[in-house]
Every structure is written in C-alpha cells, then in structure tokens.
Amino acid sequence: MWEMFAKQRLGASADQVSARAHLLLNFTDFSDFEDRPIPIMVRGDGLEVIDSNGRRYLDGLSGLFCTNLGHGYGAEVGAAAQRQLSEMVYSPNWSLTHPAAVHLAERLTDAAEPLGMTRLFLTSGGGEAVEAAWKLVRQWHLANGQPQRHKAIARDLAYHGTSLGALSFTGLDDCREPFLPLPIPVSFVSNTNAYRHADGGDEAAFTRSLLDEIHRTIIREGVDEVAMLIAEPIQNSGGAFVPPAGYWAGLRELCDRYGILLVADETISAFGRVGEWFGSMRFDARPDIITFAKGATAGHAPLGGVLLNDRVAEPFASGALTYMHGLTFSGHPLSTAIALKVLDIYDREQVFENVRALEGHFESKLQELRANPLVGDIRGAGFFWAIELVKDRETREMFNEAEAKWLLRGELSGHMDELGLLCRLDDRGEPVIQLSPPLVSDAKTLDRIVSIIGEATDRAHKTWTRDRARIIKTSGRRPSINVA
Ligand SMILES: Cc1ncc(COP(=O)(O)O)c(C=O)c1O
C-alpha cells in the first residue's frame, strides 16, 4: 500500500521504497518518511554530495565530522586500498601484527609525541575507542593495587558513543534513558558552555567555577574511587564549547592530585579539525589517553584508536599485565593502509595549514551572521563552529521546546535543504546550527556555507516576527536531511 503511494504520489524510486521496507537507520524517526521518501546519497564530488534526484549539497558537516578531505581523493585512497587487499586481505592484531598497523603506530605516536603518547591500540570507531580506554584505565588501576577505582566523571550533554560502556559516559538523557541502568557509574559535571554559565563572562572565574565543581564531585564520589575523567578538547554536542584558558591545566592538576587518569576524547577534534594534529595541542591539554576516529581515515574506512602515554602503557608493555580486550577488526589491514594514505595526503596538501590559514576568515564571515537577531552566540575554532539561536539576544532568552522544534525542524531544515547545505540542526541542548566543513575547503566554499546560513536564518527570522503566535500553535516537523 505504502509502496504504491510512495511510488505514485511521492515519486519514490525503487531503492527508496526498498530502503523504507528493509533498512533500520541510526537515530532516525521513521514517521519522517510517511510523506516523503528516504533521501539516498549517490555520489560525492569534491566538497559536495549529490542525491539520487541529482540535487547537490555542500558537505558542511563533513558527513559526520569525518570527510576531512571531502570527496575528491577517493581514487587515490582506493588505489592504496587495492594494493593492500591484493597483498593481504586480513590479519588479526592478536599476538602478531602486519606492516600497515606497525607503520600507523609509528606515524601516530610520532605525531602525538609532543603530548607524550607512545603507544597505540586500534578499534573500528570512536565509541569502541572510548570503551577500550575505559578498560585500559580499569586494568591500570588494578595493576596499581586500586581495584576500587570504578567510577568516572564526564560532562553534561557530551556524546561519547552508544554501546553500553561508551553510553555510560554520554550525557544525553534521551540516548541513555531507554537503557538504564548503565554499567559504569558516571557523574556528570558542567561542560564549558560559557554562553549559558553564570560566570561565563569572566574567563578566570569561569575556569575556577568549573574546576571547583569537578573538585567537589571527586570528593563526593570518593577520592580513591574515581578512575577516569573524560572530556573532549572542544565539546561537540551542545555546539562547539571551547574550553576557557587554564581549564585543561586545571583538569591535569586535579587528576594528578587524586590519582585519576585523564582521557581526551578526540573522536572529532583530532586530525586537523581545529588546525592541529590533536585538539589537545590547541587547548593545552595533557591527557594520559587520547581516543580518536573519524578523521583518521577522513571517512574512507572505519577506524578508531587509543593513544596512551608511557605511564599508562607501562604495565601492559612490560608484560606485567595482559590487556583483556580485543576486536576482530582492530587495526584491519584495509583501514590502516587507508589511514596511512590519508595521513600522507594531509601532509602533502598541507591540510592542517589550510585550516589555520582560513580559520580567521571563516570566523569573521560567521560573525556577520550577528546581523540577524536570532543569532545569540557564535563559537568554535578551526573548521568546527556552532551558531546558537535565541529568541531575544539581549536577554539570551531561549526558545522553548515547541519553538525550537519549529525553528529547526519546521523552518530552517527546509531552507537548508532547498539552498543545498548539509549541516546539523541540533536541539539536544539549546538550538544550534553545527558546522564542520571538509578541511580542504577554500575561502569561497566557506563563504557560500555562511551565505546559505545567512539566507536561511533571515527567512526564519521573517517568519518568526510575522507570525510567531500561529507558529507556536501549529509548530510541526518538516522532515529534513539536516535534522539529526
Ligand atoms: C566525541 C565523540 N566520541 C565518540 C563518538 C562515537 O564514535 P562512533 O560513532 O565512531 O562510535 C563520537 C561520534 O560522533 C563523538 O563525537
């Protein structure tokens, strides 16, 4: 029945009908597809993605923060993949290894050497890396005679993955609630959202207040029970929360004082997203462990990993302790060969330098969006930005839930689709537009992204001022490829 309706009335293709019938999509409300087909992306072209109707979209979110090279290097990376597969299709990394894994470990520990990272464990993605880090942390404390350290501290709204271990550290109620109780006891502390914090206007006071809260949390949870503190150098969920000066140095000091291991989740912030190999370098973080994924292969293959410093690696590397963890596809030859090629391209094309060179331009263009009264805050670094939308800029009054739904899902999403931009309209915290374009974007592309957002927010503002009473009553959801 739906098949006929979809084909005849919605113009759905055979693939779209089949997708609706057979696929289960990540975090996707299938009621979105009652009156429109599931979008199918068929091709990438440079900095654009093209759907099955031939419509082009600027890839303003790098897929999901991973296509750092855009879509123009597939053939070159594919040749490296083919070479690897014709040599050897698979090898485990259990009690033996293979050249691509060895060389990747050399390259990444070399890149992370200024942060003191000396050893690498490989996974297939970010959530797996976070869980692998937690297991390292637990076993490290066990080796040091502290089996009672079984708690963690993470931050409000932060996303660290969805498998049950990683989900324990994820501070998003909607993601957690269906699966409670979660296996790891985690206390959540404030993130670094200066715009919404009482002390946010005074950087030193803000840092002090955040660190005091963490200190109180450690004392409350038990100074010898907390095993790990996990944070992103710049938090994605909630919208590119940059840390205030002294924050990461303060985290280091607290962790040292209380014997806690500090983990920087760099699933997004590594590999040039903020103009450096690792976000920790940009924000002066000195973690014991770094987790990464996405940009390691620039989205050409699944790969994640955990970097650790000598102190954490010692009991495992010395043979005193066996790491009781493993994955069939840990360090798969295909993914590691692809990562090596992608790292070559990052170097050859001076990709991180491009981010550093254009960051100022991107920021000043984004600041022009302040002409629109709906724009409350613009924050971020490198090619990683968020625009928070407010009802009243003077008072920072927030949109309520129904209004935010109208604004993002009912209004902006349609304009972004029509104007051809893929970004993320996120209402997990206050409504934000999230941007994370490919790191090879030029100034013209960045300008186009900002101009589309300007046009879309201007249209939304016009509708809002003209018709807010009706809007709120009838606020519905206009399905979109931009709402995650
Ligand atoms: C900071 C952070 N950690 C962990 C994850 C989970 O990564 P994955 O989806 O590869 O498991 C994500 C995903 O977006 C992330 O942004």
The ligand as a Tripos MOL2 file, in Angstrom:
@<TRIPOS>MOLECULE
LIG
   16    16     1     0     0
SMALL
NO_CHARGES

@<TRIPOS>ATOM
      1 C1         33.3030   12.8290   20.8110 C.3       1 LIG1
      2 C2         32.7850   11.5390   20.2850 C.ar      1 LIG1
      3 N1         33.0920   10.3990   20.9150 N.ar      1 LIG1
      4 C3         32.6430    9.2030   20.4690 C.ar      1 LIG1
      5 C4         31.8420    9.1210   19.3550 C.ar      1 LIG1
      6 C5         31.3470    7.7790   18.8800 C.3       1 LIG1
      7 O1         32.0080    7.4140   17.7240 O.3       1 LIG1
      8 P1         31.4330    6.2170   16.8150 P.3       1 LIG1
      9 O2         30.1410    6.6680   16.2750 O.co2     1 LIG1
     10 O3         32.5120    6.0260   15.7860 O.co2     1 LIG1
     11 O4         31.3110    5.0340   17.7260 O.co2     1 LIG1
     12 C6         31.5010   10.2880   18.6620 C.ar      1 LIG1
     13 C7         30.6520   10.2230   17.4710 C.2       1 LIG1
     14 O5         30.2520   11.1960   16.8880 O.2       1 LIG1
     15 C8         31.9750   11.5300   19.1400 C.ar      1 LIG1
     16 O6         31.6680   12.6700   18.5210 O.3       1 LIG1
@<TRIPOS>BOND
     1     1     2 1
     2     2     3 ar
     3     2    15 ar
     4     3     4 ar
     5     4     5 ar
     6     5     6 1
     7     5    12 ar
     8     6     7 1
     9     7     8 1
    10     8     9 2
    11     8    10 1
    12     8    11 1
    13    12    13 1
    14    12    15 ar
    15    13    14 2
    16    15    16 1
@<TRIPOS>SUBSTRUCTURE
     1 LIG1         1 GROUP 0 **** ****
